[in-house]
Amino acid sequence: MYKLQSLRNLIESAVPSLKINPENLIVMATDGKAVSTIGGGLSFEYGYTVAITVLDYSGHTDALFVPVLAWVRVHQSDLLANPQSQARGIEFTVEPLNTAAVDIGIRVPVTERAVVKAVADHPTRFNVEHPREPCHPGGQCLPEHWELWLQDTKLAEWDLPLPPERARFLDLF
């Protein structure tokens, strides 16, 4: 489940205090399921909710939510393109701790495909691949550096790297 670590890395990049205090950032999978069919293979799809908990947070909430939404555009774009998913949105809860800090819980529903194929010359040996999300029309499909500003104050900055399977073709363009 690469999306857990990918999202954690992004949040740590956008909010450096969480990289300094990693115990204040919990990223885990909840409500998980593996969905398959009786069809011709063993391929399946993981479906789960990424549950992000940020403890004792005193920064601006936009510094968390904008990077998460940018990540969703790349790694789970159907949440933004599908009207049913849009209606549910990315859920969150906030628990005030004092006048300066809160605990924030963010829930992002995700899926990950697992393509399982038999090895041609060995019928009981299988390979599994986890393809990345496709690049959608209008998307740059290039590495990006983002900055988030509120008037004259920089709230966060982060990088959205090129997925590894696309990086090897960069020299072709």
C-alpha positions as CSV (number, residue, x, y, z in Angstrom):
1,M,0.0,0.0,0.0
2,Y,2.3,2.7,-1.3
3,K,-0.3,5.5,-1.0
4,L,0.1,5.5,2.8
5,Q,3.8,6.3,2.7
6,S,3.4,8.6,-0.3
7,L,0.8,10.8,1.6
8,R,2.9,10.7,4.8
9,N,6.0,11.9,2.9
10,L,4.0,14.7,1.3
11,I,2.6,16.0,4.6
12,E,6.0,15.9,6.2
13,S,7.4,17.8,3.3
14,A,4.7,20.4,3.5
15,V,4.7,20.8,7.3
16,P,8.4,20.5,8.4
17,S,7.4,20.5,12.1
18,L,5.8,17.1,11.5
19,K,9.1,15.8,10.1
20,I,10.9,17.1,13.2
21,N,8.2,15.6,15.5
22,P,7.1,12.4,13.6
23,E,5.1,11.2,16.6
24,N,2.6,14.0,15.9
25,L,1.7,12.5,12.5
26,I,-0.1,9.1,12.3
27,V,-1.0,7.8,8.9
28,M,-2.8,4.4,8.7
29,A,-5.3,2.4,6.7
30,T,-8.8,1.8,8.0
31,D,-12.0,0.3,6.6
32,G,-9.9,-1.8,4.3
33,K,-11.1,-4.4,1.8
34,A,-9.7,-6.4,-1.1
35,V,-12.1,-6.7,-4.0
36,S,-11.8,-9.4,-6.6
37,T,-14.0,-11.5,-8.9
38,I,-14.2,-15.1,-9.8
39,G,-13.0,-14.1,-13.3
40,G,-9.9,-15.4,-15.0
41,G,-7.2,-14.2,-12.7
42,L,-6.1,-13.2,-9.2
43,S,-6.0,-9.5,-9.8
44,F,-7.8,-7.4,-7.2
45,E,-8.2,-3.9,-5.8
46,Y,-7.4,-2.6,-2.4
47,G,-10.0,-0.2,-1.1
48,Y,-9.3,1.6,2.2
49,T,-9.4,4.9,4.0
50,V,-6.2,6.7,4.7
51,A,-6.7,8.0,8.3
52,I,-4.3,10.9,9.0
53,T,-4.1,12.1,12.5
54,V,-2.1,15.3,13.3
55,L,-1.6,15.9,17.0
56,D,-1.0,19.2,18.8
57,Y,-1.1,21.2,15.5
58,S,-0.8,24.9,15.8
59,G,-0.2,25.8,12.1
60,H,-2.7,27.0,9.5
61,T,-5.1,24.3,8.4
62,D,-4.6,25.2,4.8
63,A,-1.0,24.0,5.1
64,L,-2.4,20.5,5.6
65,F,-5.4,20.5,3.3
66,V,-4.0,22.1,0.2
67,P,-1.1,19.6,-0.1
68,V,-3.5,16.7,0.6
69,L,-5.8,17.9,-2.2
70,A,-2.8,18.3,-4.6
71,W,-1.9,14.7,-3.7
72,V,-5.4,13.5,-4.4
73,R,-5.3,15.2,-7.9
74,V,-2.4,12.9,-8.8
75,H,-3.0,9.7,-6.8
76,Q,-6.8,9.5,-6.4
77,S,-8.3,11.9,-9.0
78,D,-11.6,10.1,-9.1
79,L,-12.4,11.8,-5.8
80,L,-12.4,15.1,-7.6
81,A,-13.9,14.0,-10.9
82,N,-16.8,11.7,-9.7
83,P,-19.9,13.7,-8.5
84,Q,-20.7,11.0,-5.9
85,S,-17.1,11.1,-4.5
86,Q,-17.2,14.9,-4.5
87,A,-20.3,14.9,-2.4
88,R,-18.6,12.8,0.2
89,G,-15.4,14.7,-0.1
90,I,-12.4,14.4,2.2
91,E,-13.7,14.1,5.7
92,F,-12.1,15.6,8.8
93,T,-12.6,16.3,12.5
94,V,-10.9,18.9,14.7
95,E,-10.5,18.7,18.4
96,P,-9.4,21.9,20.1
97,L,-6.7,21.3,22.7
98,N,-6.3,24.9,23.9
99,T,-6.4,28.3,22.3
100,A,-3.4,27.6,20.1
101,A,-3.4,23.9,19.1
102,V,-5.7,21.2,17.8
103,D,-5.8,17.5,16.9
104,I,-6.9,17.0,13.3
105,G,-8.2,13.8,11.8
106,I,-8.4,13.6,8.0
107,R,-9.9,10.7,6.1
108,V,-9.2,10.1,2.4
109,P,-10.8,7.1,0.7
110,V,-8.4,5.5,-1.8
111,T,-8.0,2.5,-4.0
112,E,-4.9,0.7,-5.3
113,R,-4.9,-1.9,-8.1
114,A,-2.9,-5.2,-7.8
115,V,-2.4,-6.9,-11.1
116,V,-1.6,-10.6,-10.6
117,K,-0.3,-12.6,-13.7
118,A,0.9,-16.1,-14.0
119,V,4.4,-16.6,-15.2
120,A,4.2,-18.2,-18.7
121,D,6.6,-21.1,-18.1
122,H,5.6,-21.8,-14.5
123,P,1.8,-22.1,-14.0
124,T,1.9,-21.9,-10.2
125,R,4.2,-18.9,-10.0
126,F,2.7,-15.4,-10.1
127,N,4.0,-11.9,-10.4
128,V,2.1,-9.0,-8.9
129,E,2.4,-5.3,-10.0
130,H,0.9,-2.2,-8.5
131,P,0.3,0.2,-11.4
132,R,0.3,3.9,-10.6
133,E,-2.6,6.2,-11.3
134,P,-2.9,7.3,-15.0
135,C,-2.1,10.8,-16.1
136,H,-5.3,12.6,-17.0
137,P,-5.8,14.9,-20.0
138,G,-4.7,18.4,-19.1
139,G,-2.4,17.2,-16.4
140,Q,1.3,18.0,-16.7
141,C,2.6,14.6,-15.7
142,L,5.8,16.3,-14.7
143,P,7.5,16.8,-11.4
144,E,6.1,19.9,-9.6
145,H,7.2,22.2,-6.8
146,W,4.3,23.8,-5.0
147,E,4.2,26.8,-2.6
148,L,1.2,27.8,-0.5
149,W,0.9,31.5,0.5
150,L,-1.7,33.3,2.7
151,Q,-1.2,36.9,1.7
152,D,2.6,37.5,2.4
153,T,3.1,34.4,4.6
154,K,4.3,31.2,3.2
155,L,2.3,28.4,4.8
156,A,3.8,25.4,3.1
157,E,5.8,24.1,0.2
158,W,6.2,20.6,-1.2
159,D,7.3,18.6,-4.2
160,L,5.1,16.2,-6.2
161,P,7.7,14.0,-7.9
162,L,7.3,12.3,-11.2
163,P,6.1,8.7,-10.7
164,P,9.1,6.4,-11.2
165,E,7.5,4.6,-14.2
166,R,7.2,8.0,-16.0
167,A,10.7,9.3,-15.0
168,R,12.5,6.8,-17.2
169,F,10.7,8.2,-20.3
170,L,11.5,11.9,-19.6
171,D,14.5,11.9,-21.9
172,L,12.2,10.9,-24.8
173,F,10.4,14.2,-24.8
